[in-house]
Amino acid sequence: GSVGSKTIVTGGWGCGAFGGDAVLKFALQAMAAADAGRELVYFTFGDRELASGLGRLSASWAAAKYTAGQVFYDIRAYASAYAPLPDTL
């Protein structure tokens, strides 16, 4: 499809030289776009493996009709595998 005025076009901010987590960055931006009612176009800058993985993740969320809140809980589960979060969040 075409990119419209309600489309967010972005990528893995901070994932290059700064070593950020590309899957986490995608999930956060997907959650924000969904909450804002916007389409997200996410560039992986030639990383085909990442693009394929994010495509599968996005398709699974769409098939399950995930809300932004449900994506948040997936983010928490993903993050807790690396650094447990306090129960107050």
C-alpha positions in Angstrom: 0.0 0.0 0.0 0.9 3.6 -0.1 2.2 5.6 2.8 -0.4 8.1 3.9 -0.5 11.0 6.3 -1.5 8.7 9.2 1.4 6.4 8.6 4.4 6.3 11.0 7.6 5.5 9.1 10.5 4.6 11.4 13.2 2.0 12.2 15.4 0.7 15.0 16.4 3.9 16.6 19.5 3.3 18.8 20.0 -0.3 17.5 23.1 0.3 15.4 26.1 1.8 17.2 24.3 1.9 20.5 23.4 -1.8 20.5 19.7 -1.4 21.3 17.3 -4.4 21.0 15.7 -4.2 17.5 12.7 -6.5 18.5 12.0 -4.4 21.6 12.2 -1.1 19.6 9.8 -2.6 17.0 7.4 -3.7 19.7 7.4 -0.4 21.5 6.8 1.5 18.2 4.1 -0.9 17.1 2.3 -0.5 20.4 2.4 3.3 20.2 1.2 3.2 16.6 -1.6 0.9 17.4 -2.7 3.0 20.4 -2.6 6.1 18.1 -4.6 4.3 15.4 -1.8 4.7 12.9 -0.2 2.3 10.4 3.5 1.5 11.1 6.1 1.1 8.3 9.3 -0.2 10.0 12.6 -0.2 8.1 15.1 -2.9 9.0 17.8 -1.4 6.7 18.5 -4.6 4.8 18.4 -7.0 7.7 16.3 -9.8 6.1 16.4 -12.0 9.1 15.0 -9.2 11.3 12.4 -8.2 8.7 11.2 -11.8 8.5 11.0 -12.2 12.3 9.2 -8.9 12.8 6.8 -9.9 10.0 6.0 -13.1 11.7 5.6 -11.3 15.1 3.3 -8.7 13.6 1.2 -11.3 11.7 0.8 -13.3 15.0 -0.4 -10.1 16.8 -2.8 -9.3 13.9 -4.2 -12.9 13.8 -4.8 -12.8 17.5 -6.4 -9.3 17.2 -4.0 -7.9 19.8 -4.6 -4.5 21.4 -1.8 -2.1 22.3 -2.2 -3.4 25.9 -1.7 -7.0 24.9 1.5 -6.0 23.1 2.6 -4.2 26.3 2.3 -7.5 28.2 4.3 -9.3 25.5 7.0 -6.6 25.9 7.0 -7.2 29.6 7.4 -10.9 29.1 10.2 -10.4 26.6 12.0 -7.9 28.8 11.7 -10.1 31.9 13.7 -12.8 30.1 16.6 -10.3 30.3 16.0 -8.2 33.4 13.0 -8.9 35.7 10.7 -5.9 36.2 9.3 -4.9 39.6 5.7 -6.2 40.2 4.5 -2.6 40.5 4.6 -2.0 36.8 
